[in-house]
């Protein structure tokens, strides 16, 4: 028992675990005077001491330290210790000994960049930057099958994306080319997978995308057969899920091809493959089926489809189509019910009051300002505008059919609208009712005027629209005072209404106050820069003011907006002619005949311009075309007849002068020209008969009697003396008449001078009206009558005052376009036009 010791009597088993050497206490280094002294001096940076004789790690010597730890091997060890030098003054363990003066390796700091081979003078390069840049990363090899497949897949996806982007930019051909190339790449990808033994890993989604995009691009390029074949490949492949929905696209193609039975069949097949959970898609397909039935004229089947849609998910388009079907079959009662359903369809949009900002909340005002014109609000406005358009169209369509009269039917529609969510449409419907009367040219209809007048006390928008239409109505009736009154009323209600400003300008225009009219047209353009009526009338106003360059600028701007307007092109041609630039005038007229190739006035104007330029062949061509489309233009007929006489084809000129005789039977000059053509062509007998017929109709015509005397003399006929006696008698009566007129003029000369200022305007007007005819008659009377090819008698046998109107080549007369005042005609046609609000 003496050798047995209890645990409690011995030292604690766990003692000493919390003891530590204060030398390793790094927290007290700041208070260690010896450490701080070593840091401040070179004591801690002395070079290491080396051993005097070599030693090895297995030499059996102990490692010396500053603490002088003894070996437990007794005195021998202590003796060895006394013979070995200290490793360093700091007690660092020795790592090696000096050999042949070589530097001792410093293994403890090799990681910092030092090396045993470092010599004196070498640079410090711990990061090894002097060795140059690192070698490039080793690239992946593209020769492996997997890499080739990945590259092909990326190319196919890029081509599909390029095809879609090209279609978005409107380049349909490029889109189709990219889709075809994607198809070729995808087939190469499938072959690549099969060759590499990965046929089970074919990307079905990529194949579907390629085929679907290709079919879509075929359809966009109107290549319907190819599109149907491609869709058929997708639909027949059982590996594609939900491919049956593409039958809707196939049905759409058959619809475009007007293959309606096939389209209905495919629509129904697609409908069978779509579950009831996709309610919206099923509704759209049924709507397509109804539209196809309408195209086929099967209105009862279409009504069945539309009624089902209106009971399940009503919408504006379906309600409108249902009304059309009821109208087609003439069912009054069901038309009324369908109209009531139409105005009850919810639009699913917020009220406009939501966008009215409160005055006291700055944050709310900023939010409302941000959303007031965002995409959502724009979509809401478009949806509301579409609904109002369908309701207005439906009301105008069924109003004459649902009641005995149009007015009663329209009143029923207005009452229904007033009790619906479209209350503001009621006023527009009533205005539309009045406008319908106006479009029927029923200006005297009491309902039209009275309906418009009832809006004088309504809100400003409706009042302005009603007053604008009343002003236009009175302007058409040439009641310019009332037109001016209602134009002022419309401007007072809405100063920014361009139609009201145009009507006001028109009333001022007819009073010839062109400067003031131009101001109203300019204001209308400031309010609506796209108002073509204001721009056209402004051009006419500048033209009346003689400001041709400004007028030309207006019509050039208008031509940029209305590229195919015949009136604008005519005005441009006329302005260039007034600016003495016939080449530009011809260019604009050539553009004009591409728009209206059968306009005889334009063709005649081209003939006139070419004639003034000396191009007789082109002038003849256009005059001939003008005569073909309108053979009653007397100026064109006169030019053509003179042209044939000038070219020595008198027989062809006869038909034109005979037509002129039919148009103006009281004008003797056309019959004289016919007779002269017979005489010049050598048909003297026919010429004599024609002159005799003219003498019976116009017994006092001196020219006819002179020809009769001449022909009878040349032909040796007995009637020559009778005609000579009549000729002298008629000439004597003419002299007496001229003397009486001369004496009457001398007597009234003083009175004429007193009234000269009052009658100057009318005198100029009457002169301008008949100036062309007087000039033409003067030309005919002035032409010489000698050198006739058939002359048999001498000139002394004929009276000295005799003149042959066709004895020498005639100067071709101008066409009616010169006589016609283009400004007046087009101004009357355009002023006040298209002022009705849409």
C-alpha positions in Angstrom: 0.0 0.0 0.0 3.0 2.2 0.4 3.5 2.3 -3.2 -0.1 3.2 -3.8 -0.7 7.0 -4.2 -4.2 8.5 -4.3 -4.9 11.0 -7.1 -5.7 13.7 -4.7 -2.3 13.4 -3.1 -0.4 14.0 -6.3 -0.3 17.1 -8.5 -3.4 18.2 -10.4 -3.6 16.3 -13.7 -4.7 19.4 -15.6 -2.3 21.9 -14.1 0.0 23.8 -16.3 -2.2 24.0 -19.3 -2.9 27.7 -18.8 0.8 28.6 -18.2 2.7 30.1 -21.0 6.1 31.7 -21.5 6.0 35.4 -21.2 8.5 35.6 -24.1 5.7 34.7 -26.5 3.3 37.4 -25.2 3.0 39.7 -28.2 0.5 41.9 -26.5 3.1 43.2 -24.0 5.8 43.9 -26.6 5.1 47.6 -26.3 6.1 47.5 -22.7 9.2 45.3 -23.2 12.2 47.6 -22.8 14.7 45.1 -24.3 12.6 44.5 -27.4 12.0 48.2 -27.9 15.8 48.9 -27.6 16.5 46.2 -30.2 14.0 47.7 -32.5 15.5 51.3 -32.2 19.1 50.2 -32.6 21.1 47.9 -34.9 21.2 45.3 -32.1 18.5 43.3 -33.8 19.9 43.7 -37.3 23.5 42.3 -36.8 24.7 39.9 -39.5 24.3 36.2 -38.5 27.4 34.4 -37.1 28.6 31.2 -38.9 30.3 28.1 -37.5 34.1 27.7 -37.7 34.1 24.1 -38.8 31.7 22.1 -40.8 28.9 20.2 -39.3 25.9 18.3 -40.5 22.5 17.6 -39.3 23.5 14.1 -38.4 26.7 15.1 -36.7 25.3 14.6 -33.3 25.7 18.2 -32.1 22.9 19.9 -30.4 21.3 23.1 -31.7 22.5 26.0 -29.6 20.0 28.6 -28.4 20.2 31.7 -26.3 18.6 29.8 -23.5 21.5 27.3 -23.2 19.3 24.2 -23.0 21.3 21.2 -21.6 21.4 17.8 -23.1 20.2 15.0 -21.0 23.1 12.8 -22.0 25.3 13.8 -19.2 28.7 15.3 -19.1 29.7 14.3 -22.6 26.9 16.3 -23.9 27.8 19.3 -21.7 31.4 19.1 -23.0 30.2 19.1 -26.6 28.0 22.0 -25.8 30.9 24.0 -24.5 32.9 23.4 -27.6 30.2 24.5 -30.1 29.8 28.2 -30.8 26.4 29.9 -30.4 24.3 30.0 -33.5 23.6 33.7 -33.2 23.3 36.3 -30.6 19.6 36.0 -30.8 19.6 32.3 -30.5 18.4 31.5 -34.1 18.9 27.9 -34.9 21.8 27.0 -37.2 20.8 25.8 -40.7 24.3 25.0 -42.1 28.0 25.8 -42.0 30.4 27.7 -44.2 32.0 25.8 -47.0 34.7 27.3 -49.2 33.5 30.8 -48.6 30.2 30.3 -50.3 27.2 32.1 -49.0 25.2 30.1 -46.7 21.8 29.2 -48.1 18.9 31.2 -46.5 16.1 28.7 -46.8 13.9 30.4 -44.3 13.2 33.3 -46.5 13.2 31.7 -50.0 9.5 32.5 -50.4 10.2 36.2 -50.3 12.2 36.0 -53.5 15.7 35.4 -52.2 17.9 32.6 -53.7 21.1 31.0 -52.7 22.4 31.8 -56.2 21.9 35.6 -55.9 25.1 37.4 -56.4 26.2 40.9 -55.7 24.7 43.5 -58.0 21.6 41.6 -59.1 18.2 43.4 -59.1 15.5 42.7 -56.6 12.7 40.9 -58.5 10.5 39.0 -56.1 7.6 38.7 -58.6 9.7 37.5 -61.5 8.6 40.3 -63.8 12.0 40.3 -65.6 11.1 36.9 -67.2 8.6 38.6 -69.6 4.8 38.1 -69.9 3.1 34.9 -69.0 2.5 32.5 -71.9 -1.0 32.7 -73.4 -3.7 30.3 -72.2 -4.0 27.2 -74.1 -7.1 27.5 -76.5 -9.8 24.9 -76.7 -9.5 22.6 -79.6 -12.3 23.0 -82.2 -11.7 19.7 -83.7 -13.7 17.8 -81.2 -17.2 16.8 -82.1 -18.8 18.6 -79.1 -17.1 21.9 -80.0 -18.3 21.6 -83.6 -21.8 21.0 -82.5 -21.8 24.0 -80.1 -20.4 26.3 -82.9 -23.2 25.2 -85.3 -25.9 25.7 -82.7 -24.7 29.2 -82.0 -24.7 30.0 -85.8 -28.2 28.7 -86.1 -29.5 30.8 -83.2 -27.7 33.9 -84.6 -29.4 33.4 -88.0 -32.8 33.0 -86.5 -32.3 36.3 -84.6 -31.1 38.1 -87.7 -34.2 36.8 -89.6 -36.5 38.2 -86.9 -34.7 41.6 -86.8 -34.8 41.9 -90.6 -38.6 41.3 -90.5 -38.9 43.9 -87.8 -37.1 46.4 -90.1 -39.4 45.6 -93.0 -36.8 43.7 -95.1 -38.9 40.6 -95.9 -36.5 39.2 -98.5 -33.5 39.3 -96.2 -35.6 37.8 -93.4 -36.5 34.9 -95.6 -32.9 34.4 -96.8 -31.7 34.2 -93.2 -34.5 31.8 -92.3 -33.5 29.5 -95.2 -29.8 29.6 -94.2 -30.7 28.8 -90.6 -32.6 25.7 -91.9 -29.5 24.5 -93.9 -27.3 25.0 -90.9 -29.7 23.1 -88.6 -29.8 20.1 -91.0 -26.0 20.1 -91.0 -26.1 20.2 -87.2 -28.3 17.1 -87.2 -26.0 15.2 -89.5 -23.0 16.2 -87.3 -24.7 14.8 -84.3 -25.6 11.5 -86.1 -22.0 11.1 -87.3 -20.6 11.6 -83.7 -23.1 9.1 -82.3 -25.1 11.6 -80.4 -28.4 11.3 -82.3 -30.3 10.9 -79.1 -29.2 14.4 -78.0 -30.8 16.3 -80.9 -32.1 19.8 -79.8 -35.8 19.6 -80.7 -36.4 23.1 -79.5 -33.9 24.5 -82.0 -35.4 22.4 -84.8 -38.9 23.7 -83.9 -37.7 27.3 -83.9 -36.0 27.0 -87.3 -39.1 25.4 -88.9 -41.5 27.8 -87.3 -39.5 30.9 -88.3 -39.1 29.6 -91.9 -42.9 29.0 -92.2 -43.6 32.5 -90.9 -41.2 34.2 -93.3 -42.7 32.2 -96.2 -46.1 33.5 -95.2 -44.9 37.1 -94.9 -43.5 36.9 -98.4 -46.8 35.5 -99.8 -45.2 32.1 -100.5 -48.3 30.3 -99.1 -47.6 26.9 -100.6 -44.1 26.7 -99.1 -45.4 28.0 -95.8 -48.2 25.3 -95.6 -45.6 22.6 -96.4 -43.4 23.8 -93.6 -46.2 24.0 -91.1 -47.3 20.5 -92.2 -43.8 19.2 -91.3 -44.1 20.6 -87.8 -47.7 19.4 -87.2 -47.0 15.8 -88.3 -44.0 15.4 -86.1 -45.3 13.9 -82.9 -42.1 14.8 -81.0 -43.2 18.5 -81.0 -45.6 19.2 -78.2 -48.6 21.6 -78.8 -47.8 21.7 -82.5 -51.5 21.4 -83.2 -52.0 25.1 -82.4 -50.1 25.9 -85.6 -53.2 24.8 -87.5 -54.5 28.3 -86.7 -51.7 29.8 -88.8 -52.4 27.3 -91.6 -56.1 28.3 -91.4 -55.1 32.0 -91.7 -53.1 31.2 -94.9 -56.1 29.5 -96.4 -58.2 32.5 -95.4 -55.9 34.8 -97.3 -56.2 32.4 -100.3 -60.0 32.7 -100.0 -60.2 28.9 -99.4 -62.8 29.4 -96.7 -64.0 25.8 -96.2 -60.5 24.6 -95.6 -59.9 27.5 -93.2 -62.9 26.6 -91.1 -61.9 23.0 -91.0 -58.4 23.9 -89.7 -59.8 26.4 -87.2 -62.1 23.7 -85.8 -59.3 21.2 -85.6 -57.2 23.7 -83.7 -60.1 24.4 -81.4 -60.4 20.7 -80.6 -56.8 20.5 -79.6 -56.9 23.5 -77.2 -58.2 22.8 -73.7 -60.9 24.8 -72.0 -58.3 26.3 -69.7 -57.0 28.5 -72.6 -60.3 30.4 -72.8 -58.9 33.5 -74.5 -57.4 31.6 -77.3 -60.5 29.6 -77.9 -62.5 32.8 -78.1 -60.2 34.3 -80.7 -60.4 31.2 -82.8 -64.2 31.2 -82.7 -64.1 34.9 -83.7 -62.1 33.9 -86.7 -64.6 31.2 -87.6 -67.4 33.8 -87.4 -65.5 36.2 -89.7 -65.0 33.3 -92.3 -68.7 32.6 -92.2 -69.4 36.2 -93.0 -67.1 36.1 -96.0 -69.0 33.0 -97.1 -72.3 34.7 -96.7 -73.4 32.2 -94.1 -74.7 34.8 -91.6 -76.7 32.4 -89.4 -73.6 30.3 -88.7 -71.6 33.5 -88.0 -74.3 34.7 -85.6 -74.0 31.4 -83.7 -70.3 32.0 -83.2 -70.6 35.6 -82.2 -73.5 35.1 -79.8 -71.5 32.4 -78.0 -68.6 34.9 -77.7 -70.8 37.7 -76.4 -72.2 35.3 -73.8 -68.8 34.1 -72.6 -66.4 37.0 -73.1 -68.0 40.0 -74.8 -65.8 42.5 -76.7 -66.3 45.5 -79.0 -65.3 43.9 -82.3 -67.5 40.8 -81.8 -70.5 43.0 -80.9 -70.0 45.1 -84.0 -69.7 42.0 -86.2 -72.9 40.7 -84.6 -74.7 43.9 -85.5 -73.5 43.6 -89.1 -74.9 40.0 -89.3 -78.2 41.0 -88.0 -78.3 44.0 -90.4 -77.5 41.6 -93.3 -80.5 39.3 -92.5 -82.7 42.4 -91.7 -83.7 41.4 -88.1 -84.7 44.8 -86.5 -85.3 43.6 -83.0 -82.1 41.6 -82.7 -80.3 44.6 -84.1 -81.5 46.7 -81.2 -80.6 44.0 -78.7 -77.1 43.7 -80.2 -76.6 47.5 -80.1 -77.6 47.5 -76.4 -75.1 44.7 -75.7 -72.4 46.6 -77.6 -72.7 49.8 -75.5 -72.7 47.7 -72.4 -69.3 46.0 -73.1 -66.8 46.9 -70.4 -63.6 48.4 -71.7 -61.5 47.7 -68.6 -59.9 51.1 -68.5 -59.6 53.7 -65.8 -61.7 56.9 -65.7 -60.1 60.0 -67.0 -60.6 61.7 -63.6 -57.7 59.6 -62.5 -55.3 61.8 -64.6 -56.6 65.1 -63.2 -53.9 66.3 -60.8 -54.9 67.6 -57.3 -53.7 71.2 -56.6 -52.4 70.6 -53.1 -50.3 67.4 -53.5 -47.0 68.1 -55.3 -45.9 64.5 -55.2 -49.2 63.3 -56.7 -49.0 65.9 -59.4 -45.5 64.6 -60.4 -46.8 61.0 -60.5 -49.8 62.0 -62.6 -47.7 64.0 -64.9 -45.4 61.0 -65.5 -48.3 58.5 -66.2 -50.5 61.0 -68.1 -49.0 60.1 -71.5 -47.4 56.7 -70.9 -47.9 53.6 -73.0 -50.7 52.3 -70.8 -52.7 55.6 -71.1 -52.1 55.7 -74.8 -53.5 52.1 -75.1 -56.5 53.1 -73.1 -57.2 56.1 -75.3 -56.9 53.9 -78.4 -59.2 51.3 -77.0 -61.8 54.0 -76.1 -61.5 55.6 -79.5 -62.0 52.3 -81.2 -65.1 51.6 -79.1 -66.6 55.0 -80.0 -65.9 54.5 -83.7 -67.7 51.1 -83.7 -70.7 52.6 -81.8 -70.9 55.6 -84.1 -70.7 53.3 -87.2 -73.3 50.9 -85.8 -75.7 53.8 -85.1 -75.4 55.2 -88.5 -75.8 51.8 -90.0 -78.9 50.6 -88.2 -80.6 54.0 -87.8 -82.5 53.8 -91.1 -83.3 50.1 -90.6 -84.7 49.8 -87.0 -87.4 52.4 -87.4 -89.7 53.8 -90.1 -87.5 56.8 -90.8 -83.8 57.6 -90.4 -84.5 60.4 -87.9 -86.5 58.1 -85.6 -83.9 55.4 -85.7 -81.1 57.9 -84.9 -83.1 59.3 -82.0 -83.5 55.7 -80.6 -79.7 55.2 -80.8 -79.1 58.6 -79.1 -81.5 57.7 -76.2 -79.7 54.3 -75.7 -76.3 56.0 -75.7 -77.4 58.6 -73.2 -78.2 55.9 -70.7 -74.9 54.1 -71.2 -71.3 54.7 -70.2 -70.8 56.6 -73.5 -72.9 59.7 -72.5 -70.5 62.1 -74.3 -71.2 60.3 -77.6 -74.8 61.4 -77.6 -73.9 64.9 -78.8 -71.6 63.5 -81.5 -74.4 61.3 -82.7 -76.8 64.2 -83.0 -74.2 66.2 -84.9 -73.6 63.2 -87.1 -77.3 63.1 -87.8 -77.2 66.6 -89.1 -74.1 65.9 -91.1 -75.7 62.9 -92.7 -78.4 65.2 -94.0 -75.8 67.5 -95.4 -74.0 64.7 -97.2 -77.3 63.8 -98.8 -77.4 67.3 -100.2 -80.5 67.9 -98.2 -79.6 71.4 -97.2 -83.2 72.5 -96.8 -83.8 69.8 -94.3 -85.1 71.5 -91.2 -83.7 68.8 -89.0 -80.1 69.4 -90.0 -80.2 73.2 -89.3 -82.3 72.9 -86.2 -80.1 70.1 -84.8 -77.0 72.1 -85.3 -78.6 75.2 -83.8 -79.5 73.4 -80.6 -75.8 73.1 -79.7 -75.3 76.8 -79.5 -75.9 76.6 -75.7 -73.9 73.4 -75.1 -70.3 73.0 -74.0 -67.6 74.7 -76.0 -66.4 71.6 -77.9 -69.8 70.6 -79.2 -70.8 74.3 -79.8 -67.7 74.8 -81.9 -68.3 71.7 -84.0 -72.0 72.6 -84.6 -71.2 76.2 -85.5 -68.4 75.1 -87.9 -70.8 72.9 -89.8 -73.5 75.6 -89.9 -70.9 78.0 -91.3 -70.0 75.5 -93.9 -73.6 74.9 -94.8 -74.4 78.6 -95.2 -71.2 79.1 -97.3 -72.4 76.4 -99.7 -75.7 78.2 -100.0 -73.7 81.5 -100.7 -75.2 83.1 -97.6 -71.9 84.6 -96.7 -73.3 86.8 -93.8 -74.7 83.8 -91.9 -71.5 81.8 -92.7 -69.4 84.6 -91.3 -71.7 84.8 -88.2 -71.4 81.1 -87.4 -67.7 81.1 -88.1 -67.2 83.8 -85.5 -69.4 81.8 -83.1 -67.2 78.7 -83.7 -64.0 80.7 -83.1 -65.4 82.1 -79.9 -66.2 78.7 -78.6 -62.9 77.2 -79.6 -60.2 79.6 -80.9 -57.9 76.6 -81.7 -60.4 75.0 -84.0 -58.7 75.0 -87.5 -61.9 74.3 -89.4 -63.5 77.4 -87.8 -60.6 79.5 -88.8 -60.7 78.2 -92.4 -64.4 79.0 -92.7 -63.7 82.5 -91.4 -60.9 82.9 -93.9 -63.2 81.7 -96.7 -65.9 84.3 -95.9 -63.2 87.0 -95.9 -61.7 85.6 -99.2 -65.0 85.9 -101.1 -65.1 89.6 -100.0 -61.7 89.9 -101.7 -59.9 90.9 -98.5 -57.0 88.6 -99.3 -54.6 89.9 -96.7 -57.0 89.2 -93.8 -57.9 85.8 -95.3 -54.2 84.9 -95.3 -53.9 85.7 -91.6 -56.8 83.4 -90.7 -55.2 80.6 -92.8 -51.9 81.1 -91.1 -53.5 80.9 -87.7 -55.2 77.7 -88.7 -51.8 76.3 -89.7 -50.3 77.3 -86.4 -53.0 75.4 -84.6 -52.7 72.4 -86.9 -49.6 72.2 -89.1 -51.1 69.2 -91.0 -54.3 71.1 -92.1 -54.1 70.7 -95.9 -57.2 72.9 -96.6 -55.6 75.9 -94.9 -52.4 75.4 -96.8 -54.2 75.1 -100.1 -56.3 78.2 -99.6 -53.3 80.1 -98.4 -51.5 79.3 -101.7 -54.6 80.5 -103.6 -54.6 83.7 -101.5 -51.0 84.5 -102.3 -51.7 83.8 -105.9 -54.5 86.4 -106.0 -52.1 88.8 -104.2 -49.5 88.3 -106.9 -47.0 86.8 -104.5 -46.2 83.9 -106.8 -43.0 82.7 -105.0 -44.8 82.4 -101.6 -47.8 80.7 -103.4 -45.3 78.2 -105.0 -43.8 77.5 -101.6 -47.2 76.7 -100.2 -48.1 74.3 -103.0 -44.7 72.6 -102.9 -45.2 71.9 -99.1 -48.7 70.6 -99.9 -47.4 68.3 -102.6 -45.0 66.8 -100.0 -48.1 65.9 -97.9 -50.5 65.0 -100.7 -48.3 63.3 -103.3 -51.1 62.4 -105.7 -53.4 65.5 -105.5 -54.3 66.5 -109.0 -55.4 70.0 -108.0 -52.0 70.7 -106.3 -50.1 69.6 -109.4 -52.3 71.7 -111.6 -51.7 74.8 -109.4 -47.9 74.1 -109.5 -47.9 73.9 -113.3 -50.0 77.1 -113.6 -47.6 78.9 -111.2 -44.5 77.9 -113.2 -46.2 79.1 -116.4 -47.0 82.4 -114.7 -43.3 82.6 -113.7 -42.4 82.1 -117.4 -40.8 78.7 -116.8 -42.6 76.5 -119.3 -40.3 73.5 -118.9 -41.1 73.1 -115.3 -44.8 73.6 -116.1 -44.6 70.8 -118.6 -42.9 68.5 -116.0 -45.7 69.0 -113.5 -48.3 68.5 -116.1 -46.6 65.2 -117.1 -46.8 64.1 -113.5 -50.4 65.2 -113.4 -51.4 63.0 -116.4 -50.0 60.0 -114.6 -52.6 60.6 -111.9 -55.5 61.7 -114.2 -54.6 60.4 -117.6 -58.0 61.2 -119.1 -58.3 64.8 -118.1 -58.9 66.7 -121.4 -58.1 70.1 -119.9 -54.7 68.9 -118.8 -53.9 67.4 -122.2 -55.0 70.6 -123.9 -52.8 72.6 -121.7 -49.8 70.4 -122.5 -50.6 70.9 -126.2 -50.6 74.6 -125.7 -47.3 74.6 -123.9 -45.6 72.5 -126.5 -47.1 74.7 -129.2 -45.6 77.8 -127.6 -42.2 76.0 -127.4 -42.5 75.2 -131.2 -42.9 71.4 -130.9 -45.8 71.0 -133.2 -45.8 67.2 -133.3 -46.0 66.9 -129.5 -48.7 69.6 -129.4 -50.7 67.8 -132.0 -50.5 64.5 -130.1 -51.8 66.1 -126.8 -54.5 68.1 -128.6 -55.6 64.9 -130.4 -55.8 63.0 -127.0 -57.8 65.9 -125.5 -60.3 65.8 -128.4 -60.7 62.1 -128.0 -61.7 62.4 -124.4 -63.7 65.6 -124.8 -64.8 66.3 -128.4 -66.7 69.5 -127.5 -63.9 71.8 -126.6 -64.2 74.4 -129.3 -60.7 75.8 -128.9 -59.1 72.3 -129.3 -61.3 71.7 -132.4 -60.2 75.0 -133.9 -56.5 74.3 -133.3 -56.8 70.8 -134.9 -58.6 72.1 -137.9 -56.0 74.9 -138.4 -53.2 72.3 -138.0 -54.6 70.1 -140.8 -55.0 73.1 -143.1 -51.5 74.2 -142.3 -50.2 70.7 -143.3 -52.3 70.7 -146.5 -54.8 68.1 -145.3 -57.9 70.1 -145.8 -60.1 67.0 -146.1 -59.3 66.0 -142.5 -59.9 69.5 -141.2 -63.5 69.3 -142.5 -64.7 66.9 -139.8 -63.4 69.2 -137.0 -65.1 72.3 -138.4 -68.4 70.3 -139.0 -68.3 69.4 -135.3 -67.7 73.0 -134.4 -70.8 73.8 -136.5 -72.8 71.4 -134.5 -71.6 72.9 -131.2 -72.1 76.5 -132.3 -74.7 76.5 -135.1 -75.2 80.3 -134.9 -71.5 81.0 -135.6 -71.2 81.4 -139.4 -67.4 81.3 -139.3 -67.3 77.5 -138.8 -69.6 76.9 -141.8 -67.5 79.2 -143.9 -64.4 77.2 -142.9 -66.1 74.0 -144.0 -66.9 75.5 -147.4 -63.4 76.9 -147.8 -61.9 73.4 -147.0 -64.0 71.9 -149.8 -62.9 74.7 -152.1 -59.2 74.3 -151.3 -59.3 70.5 -151.7 -60.8 71.0 -155.2 -64.3 70.0 -154.6 -65.9 73.1 -156.0 -69.4 71.7 -156.4 -69.6 70.8 -152.7 -68.1 74.1 -151.8 -70.8 75.9 -153.9 -73.6 74.0 -152.3 -72.2 74.7 -148.8 -72.0 78.5 -149.6 -75.5 78.5 -150.9 -76.7 76.8 -147.7 -74.9 79.4 -145.6 -76.5 82.2 -147.7 -79.9 80.8 -147.0 -79.2 80.8 -143.2 -77.3 84.1 -143.1 -78.5 86.2 -146.1 -76.6 89.3 -145.0 -73.2 87.7 -144.6 -70.8 89.5 -146.9 -68.0 86.9 -146.9 -70.5 84.2 -148.1 -71.7 86.4 -150.9 -68.2 87.2 -152.0 -67.3 83.5 -152.3 -70.5 82.8 -154.2 -69.7 85.6 -156.7 -66.2 84.2 -157.1 -67.2 80.6 -157.5 -70.0 81.3 -159.9 -67.7 83.5 -162.0 -65.0 80.8 -162.2 -67.6 78.1 -162.9 -69.4 80.3 -165.5 -72.8 80.1 -163.8 -75.7 82.5 -164.5 -76.4 83.2 -160.8 -73.3 85.3 -160.6 -75.2 88.6 -161.4 -77.8 87.9 -158.7 -75.2 87.3 -156.1 -73.2 90.4 -157.2 -76.4 92.5 -156.8 -77.1 91.1 -153.4 -73.5 91.7 -152.4 -73.6 95.4 -153.3 -76.9 95.9 -151.5 -75.6 94.2 -148.4 -72.4 96.3 -148.5 -74.4 99.5 -148.9 -76.6 98.6 -145.9 -73.5 97.9 -143.9 -72.1 101.3 -144.7 -75.3 103.0 -143.6 -75.4 101.0 -140.4 -71.8 102.0 -139.6 -72.5 105.7 -140.2 -75.4 105.5 -137.8 -73.3 103.8 -135.1 -70.5 106.4 -135.6 -72.9 109.3 -135.2 -74.5 107.7 -132.1 -71.0 107.3 -130.6 -70.1 110.9 -131.2 -73.4 112.0 -129.5 -72.8 109.9 -126.4 -69.1 110.6 -126.0 -69.6 113.2 -123.3 -71.9 111.0 -121.3 -69.5 108.1 -121.6 -66.7 110.3 -120.2 -68.8 111.3 -117.2 -69.6 107.6 -116.4 -66.1 106.3 -117.3 -65.0 105.7 -113.7 -68.3 103.9 -112.8 -68.3 101.6 -115.8 -64.5 100.9 -116.1 -64.7 97.6 -114.2 -67.6 96.2 -116.2 -66.0 97.3 -119.4 -62.7 95.5 -118.7 -64.7 92.4 -117.7 -66.7 92.3 -120.9 -63.6 93.0 -122.9 -61.7 90.2 -121.2 -64.5 87.7 -121.8 -64.6 88.2 -125.6 -61.1 89.3 -126.3 -59.9 85.9 -127.6 -62.8 85.6 -130.1 -62.2 89.2 -131.3 -58.5 88.5 -131.8 -59.3 85.4 -133.8 -61.8 87.1 -136.0 -59.3 89.9 -136.6 -56.7 87.3 -137.7 -59.1 85.8 -140.1 -60.1 89.1 -141.7 -56.5 90.2 -142.0 -55.3 87.1 -144.0 -54.7 87.8 -147.7 -56.7 86.1 -150.4 -54.3 85.9 -153.4 -52.3 83.1 -154.9 -55.2 80.6 -154.8 -54.2 77.4 -156.7 -57.5 77.2 -158.7 -57.6 81.0 -159.7 -59.2 81.4 -163.2 -60.4 85.0 -163.1 -58.4 88.1 -162.6 -58.6 90.1 -159.4 -60.2 93.0 -161.1 -63.4 91.0 -161.6 -63.7 90.7 -157.8 -64.6 93.6 -155.5 -61.5 95.2 -154.1 -62.6 94.7 -150.5 -62.9 90.9 -150.9 -60.8 88.8 -148.4 -60.4 85.1 -148.5 -60.1 83.9 -144.8 -58.3 80.7 -145.8 -56.2 82.1 -148.6 -53.0 81.8 -146.7 -51.9 79.5 -143.8 -53.7 80.4 -140.6 -51.9 81.1 -137.3 -52.9 78.5 -134.8 -55.1 79.9 -132.0 -54.5 79.4 -128.3 -56.4 76.9 -126.4 -59.2 77.5 -123.9 -56.7 77.1 -121.0 -55.4 80.6 -121.8 -58.9 82.1 -121.8 -59.9 80.2 -118.7 -59.2 81.6 -115.3 -57.7 78.7 -113.4 -57.6 80.6 -110.1 -61.3 81.2 -110.1 -62.2 77.6 -111.0 -60.0 75.9 -108.4 -60.7 78.5 -105.7 -64.4 77.9 -106.0 -63.9 74.2 -106.0 -61.6 74.1 -103.0 -62.6 76.9 -100.7 -64.7 75.7 -97.9 -64.2 72.0 -98.9 -63.5 69.3 -96.4 -64.3 71.5 -93.4 -66.6 68.9 -91.8 -65.0 67.4 -88.7 -64.3 63.7 -88.9 
